[in-house]
Amino acid sequence: TDVLLMLGAKGAAMALNVASTVLIARALGVEGRGATAVAFNLTLLLVQFGTFGIVTANPYFVARDPDARARIVANSLWLAAVLGAACVAAALLLRLVVPSVTQGLTSAELLVAVAGIPAALAALFLQSILLGEGRTVALNAIEVGMGVLSIAMLAVALLVFDAGVLGVIAIITASYAGSALA
């Protein structure tokens, strides 16, 4: 049942991502979608490099020693802050050294996008602990719930308030923080 639950949640998350991509593309047009994609993909690449295998290690160590959970949570939060700050610094350095990497983004859009990296790392690290504890219902509920909430926030921001690229990036960044808190 856990495998089917994970499969269903991943399918739902993928469908929500497609829907949000269509919504963003329709509301912001080609340039806005491109700028959002640059911000989102840069952030995801830096998050991927910033995990340093902790997403794989956390479930192993929590499953092996459930009494160490509090220590693993504390280490995960500390590492998310330190590694997240390093990733933010790397993004800003990239902007200075290779400006074409962030072409199409204003400085404010870049700052808002990379500000979510520590929260994104914390969300990944903490959710991996849920996996190690075998709490797949909670893990999948967070993933799908945040996807639904994100697309709802995007729809309101874009369709009601006519938000631009910065607004979309802010919502995506806020969703990282929401996932970490959840």
C-alpha positions in Angstrom: 0.0 0.0 0.0 2.9 2.4 0.7 4.2 1.9 -2.9 0.8 2.6 -4.3 0.3 5.6 -2.1 3.7 7.0 -3.2 2.9 6.3 -6.8 -0.4 8.1 -6.5 1.1 11.1 -4.7 3.9 11.4 -7.3 1.3 11.2 -10.1 -0.8 13.9 -8.4 2.2 16.1 -7.8 3.2 15.8 -11.5 -0.3 16.7 -12.6 -0.3 19.7 -10.3 3.1 20.8 -11.7 1.8 20.6 -15.2 -1.3 22.6 -14.3 0.8 25.3 -12.6 3.1 25.4 -15.6 0.2 26.0 -17.9 -1.3 28.6 -15.6 2.0 30.5 -15.3 2.6 30.3 -19.1 -0.9 31.5 -19.9 -0.8 34.3 -17.3 2.8 35.6 -17.8 3.4 34.8 -21.5 6.6 33.5 -22.9 9.0 36.0 -21.3 7.4 35.6 -17.9 7.4 31.8 -18.1 11.0 31.9 -19.2 12.1 34.1 -16.3 10.2 31.9 -13.9 11.8 28.8 -15.3 15.3 30.3 -14.9 14.6 31.1 -11.3 13.0 27.8 -10.5 15.6 25.6 -12.3 18.5 27.5 -10.8 17.0 27.0 -7.4 16.4 23.3 -8.0 19.9 22.7 -9.2 21.4 24.4 -6.2 19.1 22.5 -3.9 20.1 19.2 -5.6 23.8 20.0 -5.1 23.1 21.2 -1.5 21.6 18.0 -0.3 25.0 16.2 -0.1 23.2 12.9 0.2 21.5 13.8 3.4 18.1 13.0 1.9 19.3 9.4 1.5 21.1 9.2 4.8 18.3 10.5 7.0 15.8 7.7 6.4 18.6 5.1 6.9 19.7 6.5 10.2 16.2 7.2 11.5 15.1 3.6 10.6 18.3 2.2 12.2 18.0 4.1 15.4 14.6 5.7 16.1 15.8 7.2 19.4 18.2 9.4 17.4 15.3 11.2 15.6 15.6 14.4 17.6 19.3 14.7 17.0 18.8 13.9 13.3 16.1 16.6 13.0 18.3 19.2 14.7 21.3 18.3 12.5 19.0 18.5 9.4 17.8 22.0 10.3 21.3 23.1 11.1 22.7 21.7 7.8 19.8 23.2 5.8 20.7 26.6 7.1 24.4 26.2 6.5 24.2 24.5 3.2 21.3 26.8 2.1 23.4 29.8 2.9 26.3 28.4 0.8 23.9 27.7 -2.1 22.6 31.3 -1.9 26.2 32.6 -1.9 26.9 30.3 -4.9 23.9 31.7 -6.8 25.0 35.3 -6.1 28.5 34.5 -7.2 27.2 32.9 -10.4 25.3 36.1 -11.1 28.5 38.1 -10.8 30.9 35.7 -12.6 28.5 34.3 -15.3 25.6 36.7 -15.6 24.2 34.7 -18.5 23.1 32.0 -16.1 20.5 34.3 -14.6 19.7 36.2 -17.7 16.1 37.4 -17.7 15.9 37.7 -13.9 16.0 41.0 -12.1 18.1 41.2 -8.9 14.9 41.2 -6.8 13.6 38.1 -8.6 16.9 36.3 -8.1 17.1 37.2 -4.4 13.5 36.0 -3.8 14.1 32.8 -5.6 17.4 31.8 -3.9 16.0 33.0 -0.5 13.9 29.8 -0.5 16.9 27.4 -0.8 17.4 26.9 3.0 13.7 26.2 3.4 13.7 23.8 0.4 16.6 21.9 1.9 14.9 21.8 5.3 11.7 20.4 3.6 13.7 17.7 1.8 15.7 16.7 4.9 12.7 16.6 7.2 10.5 14.8 4.8 13.2 12.2 4.4 12.9 11.6 8.1 9.2 10.9 7.7 10.2 8.3 5.1 12.6 6.7 7.5 9.9 6.5 10.2 7.6 4.8 7.7 5.1 7.7 7.8 4.3 7.6 4.1 0.8 9.0 4.6 2.1 12.2 6.2 4.9 12.5 3.6 2.5 12.2 0.7 -0.1 14.4 2.3 2.5 17.2 2.7 3.6 16.8 -0.9 0.1 16.8 -2.5 -1.3 19.3 0.0 1.4 21.8 -0.7 1.0 21.2 -4.5 -2.7 22.0 -4.2 -2.1 25.0 -2.0 0.6 26.3 -4.3 -1.6 26.1 -7.4 -4.5 27.8 -5.6 -2.2 30.6 -4.5 -0.8 30.9 -8.0 -4.3 31.0 -9.5 -5.4 33.8 -7.0 -2.2 35.8 -7.5 -2.2 35.6 -11.3 -5.9 35.7 -12.1 -7.2 38.0 -9.4 -4.3 40.2 -8.5 -2.5 40.1 -11.9 0.8 39.2 -10.2 4.0 39.2 -12.3 7.1 37.1 -12.3 8.2 38.3 -8.9 4.9 37.3 -7.4 5.1 33.8 -8.9 8.6 33.3 -7.6 7.5 34.6 -4.2 4.7 32.0 -4.1 7.1 29.2 -5.1 9.6 30.3 -2.4 6.8 30.4 0.2 5.8 26.9 -0.8 9.2 25.7 0.2 8.8 27.3 3.6 5.3 25.8 3.9 6.6 22.3 3.1 9.4 22.7 5.7 6.9 23.8 8.4 4.5 21.0 7.5 
